[in-house]
Amino acid sequence: MERKKQILKAKKVLSMSKSTKKRISVIAKDIKGKELFPEKVDLAKKSLSNLKSLPI
């Protein structure tokens, strides 16, 4: 049995020029893979490690 893939339609699409789309894609590629909030990530890791050591 084969399932048909549901077609998703965008409800709110912002219209923008090709140059704007190109700039956004360049920035998205630069950001991809980087930690934007290293302090908060470290704090979350520390708090999670503390939770693992607690007897539950």
Residue, then its C-alpha position, 0 to 999 in steps of 0.5 A: m500500500e502506498r501513501k500519497k504525500q500530502i501537499l503543504k501550502a504556505k499560508k503566509v508568504l512574504s514577497m521579496s526580490k531575488s536579491t533579498k532571497k539571495r542575501i538571506s540564503v547566504i546568511a543562513k548558510d553562514i549561520k548553519g552549524k554555529e552555536l549562536f548562544p554558547e553561554k546558554v548552551d553551556l548553562a543548559k548542559k550543566s543543569l542537565s548534568n546536575l539533574k542526571s546525578l540526582p536520585i529520582 
